[in-house]
Amino acid sequence: MAVMAMCVLLSCTEKKEEATLSGLMKSDFVSEVQGKPTALYVLKNQNGAEACVTNWGGRLVSVMVPDKDGKMTDVVLGYDNVQQYVDNPNNNYGGLIGRYGNRIANGKFSLDGAEYQLPQNNNGHCLHGGPEGYHTVVWDAKQVNDQSVELTYLSKDGEAGFPGNLNLKVTYTLTNDNAVDIKYEATTDKPTVVNLTNHSYFNLSGVPGSQILDHSIMIAADTYVPVDETLIPTGTLDPVEGTPMDLRTAVAVGAHIDDPFDQLVRGKGYDHNWVLNNNCDINVLAAKVVSAKSGIGLEVYTNEPGIQFYAGNAMTKDGDKGKLGVIYPHRGALCLETQHYPDSPNQPGFPSVVLRPGEKYFSECLYKFTVEK
């Protein structure tokens, strides 16, 4: 009788793990990678929206916001568990990108008379800090409150060839107006270059496994950064006027993506940096995407001078199995990476990305979700 009573008591006190709003199980992110613990951090605001972040790669795993009918909808791509992220590190889903987001030509740059060699992981160039960039490391994490998580990482001098010990702090906050606010901070003990961003893949439609060609996009930019055949900037800033790069008025992503325009041919679609008109003012709208299907809108605000719009052109045509077994197709999402321009360390005419001892790097991006009736 006593044993039976104990079993009943235990069964009553045992709590079955509840899934997050997006269907994730926190236990599927509890592991040890690179000798450090990994976990899933769940952020909720007063409206019932939810964002999930894992400290493996500092990745935004899911974002649940309401559609036009009030249905909570996951608007970012990702995986169900930490092992899938570890096994597929360079899909970049939701990752924190650094030390240098985007490309550096030939994996080389010079600073104060010294030349630095970086990994060459993309057509002979360095892309997103190399194959073992910040999207592949375990960050130290502290959940500050129900709506914020703070990630820290020491990027050591010489890591991926970059100079200087870089102390990093990135804070994700889910605000009460349904924005994911990402604040990046860094200091260094040696002159270095820094360009941090987030590589979330957005699909606002609420239709699992769909493409984003019917999403409308607006980017408030009069000029963009043209690239050569290997996607390295030519050094000029070209006007968007009269080209398929003119996104100042909202247009469907698919309207001109396959036009025989040399820049689109080189990028296999949109994969370029736009020079924002906001004068680095985070209060000024930089870009906006809307899905008519769901009525969900995404507004982007930043203090950065540029934004990389990537339309999922390299997503495999065979598909990639993501959360809840959904197959993510070619052009199944788009990215809006707030940043300085590609290859800035080798382009003296571009805004500087140099960080020196005694200075503080600060960048901020808000991904604000709205409902368009």
C-alpha positions in Angstrom: 0.0 0.0 0.0 2.8 2.4 0.9 4.6 1.6 -2.3 1.5 2.2 -4.3 0.8 5.5 -2.5 4.4 6.6 -3.3 4.0 5.8 -6.9 0.7 7.7 -7.1 2.4 10.7 -5.4 5.3 10.6 -7.8 3.0 10.4 -10.8 1.1 13.4 -9.6 4.2 15.5 -8.9 5.9 14.6 -12.2 5.3 17.2 -14.8 5.2 16.4 -18.4 7.4 18.8 -20.4 5.3 21.3 -22.3 6.2 22.4 -25.8 6.8 26.1 -26.5 4.2 27.9 -28.5 6.1 27.1 -31.7 6.2 23.4 -30.8 9.8 23.2 -29.6 10.9 21.1 -26.6 13.4 22.8 -24.4 15.0 19.4 -23.6 15.9 18.9 -27.3 18.4 21.8 -26.9 20.0 20.6 -23.7 23.4 19.2 -24.6 27.1 19.8 -24.4 28.9 21.2 -27.5 32.6 22.2 -27.5 32.7 21.3 -23.8 30.0 23.9 -23.0 26.3 23.5 -22.1 23.6 24.5 -24.6 19.9 25.3 -23.9 16.8 27.0 -25.4 15.7 30.3 -23.9 12.0 31.2 -24.3 11.0 34.9 -24.3 7.4 36.0 -24.0 5.8 39.4 -24.0 2.5 40.7 -22.5 0.7 40.1 -25.8 1.4 36.4 -25.8 4.0 36.5 -28.6 7.1 34.3 -28.2 10.7 34.1 -29.4 13.1 31.2 -28.8 16.9 31.6 -28.8 19.6 28.9 -28.4 23.0 29.8 -27.2 24.5 27.5 -29.9 25.4 30.1 -32.5 23.3 32.6 -30.7 20.5 31.6 -33.0 16.9 32.8 -33.1 15.0 29.5 -33.4 11.4 30.6 -33.6 9.2 33.8 -33.5 5.5 33.4 -32.9 3.4 36.4 -33.7 -0.3 36.8 -34.7 -1.6 36.9 -38.2 -4.6 38.9 -39.5 -7.0 36.4 -37.9 -5.2 36.3 -34.6 -3.6 32.9 -35.2 -0.1 32.7 -33.7 2.4 32.0 -36.5 6.0 31.0 -36.6 7.8 33.4 -39.0 11.4 32.2 -39.0 13.1 29.0 -40.3 15.1 26.7 -38.1 15.5 23.2 -36.6 13.8 21.3 -33.8 16.9 20.4 -31.8 20.5 21.5 -31.2 22.0 18.5 -32.9 20.5 19.5 -36.3 22.1 22.9 -35.9 25.4 21.4 -35.1 25.1 19.0 -38.1 24.2 21.8 -40.5 26.1 24.8 -39.2 26.4 26.8 -42.4 22.7 27.0 -43.1 23.0 30.0 -40.8 19.3 29.8 -39.7 18.9 32.6 -37.1 22.6 32.8 -36.4 24.7 35.6 -34.9 27.2 36.4 -37.6 30.8 37.7 -37.0 33.5 38.7 -36.6 32.7 40.1 -40.0 29.3 39.6 -41.6 29.2 39.3 -45.4 32.3 39.0 -47.6 36.0 40.1 -47.3 37.8 39.8 -50.7 40.3 37.0 -50.9 40.1 36.5 -47.1 42.6 39.4 -46.7 42.7 42.9 -45.3 45.4 45.3 -44.0 45.1 47.4 -40.9 47.8 49.8 -39.5 50.4 48.2 -41.9 49.8 44.6 -40.9 48.1 42.1 -43.3 45.7 39.5 -42.0 44.7 36.2 -43.6 41.2 34.8 -43.0 39.5 31.6 -44.0 38.5 31.5 -47.7 35.2 29.7 -47.5 33.3 31.3 -50.4 34.7 31.5 -53.9 38.2 32.3 -52.4 36.7 35.0 -50.1 35.9 35.0 -46.4 32.1 34.9 -45.8 30.5 35.5 -42.4 33.7 35.2 -40.4 34.6 31.8 -42.0 33.2 28.3 -41.6 33.6 28.5 -37.8 32.2 32.0 -37.3 30.1 33.1 -34.3 27.1 31.2 -35.7 29.0 28.0 -34.8 30.2 28.7 -31.2 28.5 28.2 -27.9 27.8 31.6 -26.2 27.4 32.1 -22.5 23.8 32.9 -21.8 21.8 34.5 -19.0 18.1 35.0 -19.1 17.7 38.5 -17.8 13.9 38.4 -17.4 10.9 36.9 -19.2 11.5 39.1 -22.3 15.3 39.2 -22.6 18.3 36.9 -22.9 21.9 38.1 -22.8 24.7 36.3 -24.7 28.4 36.8 -24.2 31.5 35.5 -25.9 35.2 36.2 -25.9 36.6 36.0 -29.5 40.3 35.5 -28.9 43.1 37.3 -30.7 43.8 35.3 -33.9 40.5 33.5 -34.0 39.8 32.9 -37.7 42.8 35.2 -38.4 41.2 38.3 -36.9 43.3 40.5 -34.6 42.4 41.4 -31.0 40.6 39.8 -28.1 37.0 40.9 -28.8 34.6 40.9 -25.8 31.0 40.5 -27.1 27.6 41.0 -25.7 24.4 40.5 -27.6 21.0 41.0 -26.1 17.8 39.6 -27.6 14.6 41.3 -26.3 11.0 40.6 -27.3 9.3 43.9 -26.8 5.7 44.5 -26.0 5.0 45.9 -29.5 6.1 42.5 -31.0 9.6 43.4 -32.0 12.7 41.3 -31.7 15.3 43.9 -30.5 18.9 42.8 -31.0 21.6 44.9 -29.4 25.3 44.1 -30.2 28.1 45.4 -28.1 31.9 44.8 -28.4 35.3 46.1 -27.1 38.8 45.1 -28.2 42.3 45.2 -26.9 43.9 45.6 -30.3 42.8 47.4 -33.5 40.4 45.1 -35.4 37.4 45.0 -37.8 33.9 44.2 -36.7 30.6 43.8 -38.5 28.0 41.9 -36.6 24.5 40.9 -37.8 21.7 38.3 -37.5 21.0 35.8 -40.3 17.3 34.9 -39.6 15.4 33.5 -42.5 11.9 34.9 -42.6 8.7 33.5 -44.2 5.7 35.4 -43.1 3.0 33.5 -45.0 2.0 31.0 -42.3 2.1 28.3 -45.0 4.8 25.8 -44.1 7.1 24.9 -46.9 6.1 27.8 -49.1 8.2 30.2 -51.1 8.5 34.0 -50.4 8.1 35.2 -54.0 4.7 36.7 -53.3 5.9 38.6 -50.3 6.1 42.4 -51.0 9.3 44.2 -50.1 10.2 47.8 -49.6 13.8 49.0 -48.9 14.3 52.7 -48.3 17.5 53.1 -50.3 18.4 55.3 -53.3 21.6 53.4 -53.9 23.0 49.9 -53.6 26.4 48.1 -53.7 27.0 46.4 -57.0 29.2 43.3 -57.0 31.5 41.4 -59.4 30.9 37.8 -60.5 32.2 36.5 -57.1 29.9 38.9 -55.2 32.7 41.2 -54.1 31.8 45.0 -54.3 33.1 46.8 -57.3 33.7 49.9 -55.1 30.9 52.0 -56.5 27.5 52.9 -55.0 25.0 52.7 -57.9 21.6 54.3 -58.1 18.6 52.0 -58.0 16.6 54.2 -60.3 15.5 52.5 -63.4 16.7 49.0 -62.3 15.1 45.9 -60.6 17.1 47.1 -57.5 14.6 49.9 -57.0 12.6 48.7 -54.0 11.6 52.1 -52.7 8.0 51.3 -53.5 6.8 47.9 -52.3 7.0 45.2 -55.0 6.6 41.4 -55.0 9.9 39.7 -54.3 9.4 37.5 -57.4 8.4 40.3 -59.7 11.9 40.9 -61.1 14.1 38.4 -59.3 14.9 36.5 -62.5 15.3 39.5 -64.8 18.3 39.4 -67.1 19.9 42.2 -65.1 23.6 41.6 -64.6 23.5 42.1 -60.8 20.6 39.6 -60.4 22.3 37.1 -62.7 25.5 37.3 -60.6 23.6 36.9 -57.3 21.2 34.3 -58.8 18.6 36.7 -57.6 18.6 39.3 -54.8 21.8 39.0 -52.7 23.0 42.6 -52.3 23.6 45.4 -49.8 21.4 48.4 -50.0 22.6 51.8 -48.8 19.9 53.0 -46.4 18.4 56.4 -46.5 17.9 56.5 -42.7 21.3 58.2 -41.9 21.8 55.5 -39.3 18.7 56.6 -37.4 17.0 53.6 -35.8 13.8 55.5 -35.6 13.5 55.6 -39.4 12.0 52.7 -41.2 14.7 50.9 -43.2 12.7 48.1 -44.9 9.4 46.4 -44.8 8.1 43.0 -45.9 4.4 41.9 -46.0 2.7 38.6 -46.7 -0.8 39.2 -48.1 -1.7 35.6 -47.2 -1.2 36.0 -43.4 -1.4 39.8 -43.2 1.9 39.7 -41.2 4.3 42.5 -41.8 7.9 42.8 -40.8 9.4 46.3 -40.3 13.2 46.6 -40.0 14.9 49.5 -38.0 18.6 49.8 -37.5 21.5 52.2 -36.8 23.6 50.5 -39.5 24.2 52.2 -42.9 23.3 49.1 -44.9 21.0 46.1 -45.2 21.7 42.9 -47.1 18.6 41.5 -48.8 19.0 37.9 -49.6 16.1 36.0 -51.2 17.1 32.4 -50.4 18.6 31.8 -53.8 21.1 29.2 -52.5 18.5 27.3 -50.6 18.6 23.8 -52.2 15.9 22.9 -54.7 15.7 19.5 -53.0 14.6 21.2 -49.8 15.9 21.1 -46.3 14.0 19.4 -43.4 13.3 22.0 -40.7 11.1 22.4 -37.7 8.2 20.0 -37.3 9.5 18.1 -40.4 8.6 21.0 -42.8 10.7 20.9 -46.0 12.1 24.4 -46.7 12.2 24.9 -50.5 14.3 27.0 -52.8 13.6 30.7 -52.0 11.6 29.5 -49.0 12.6 32.5 -47.0 14.4 35.9 -47.1 17.0 37.5 -45.0 17.4 41.2 -44.1 20.8 41.5 -42.5 21.5 45.0 -41.0 25.2 45.7 -41.4 28.1 47.8 -42.8 28.9 47.1 -46.4 30.6 44.0 -47.7 34.4 44.1 -48.0 34.6 47.4 -46.2 38.1 46.7 -44.8 39.4 46.7 -48.4 37.2 49.6 -49.6 38.5 53.0 -48.4 35.4 54.8 -49.7 33.0 52.7 -47.6 32.1 53.6 -43.9 34.8 52.3 -41.6 34.5 49.0 -39.7 37.6 49.5 -37.6 37.3 49.2 -33.8 40.2 50.3 -31.6 41.0 49.9 -27.9 39.0 52.3 -25.8 36.1 52.4 -28.3 32.8 50.6 -28.0 31.1 48.9 -30.9 27.3 49.2 -30.7 24.8 48.1 -33.3 21.1 47.6 -33.0 18.4 46.0 -35.2 14.7 45.8 -34.6 12.6 43.2 -36.4 9.1 44.5 -35.6 6.1 42.4 -36.6 2.8 44.0 -37.5 -0.6 43.0 -38.7 -1.8 44.4 -42.0 -5.6 44.2 -42.3 
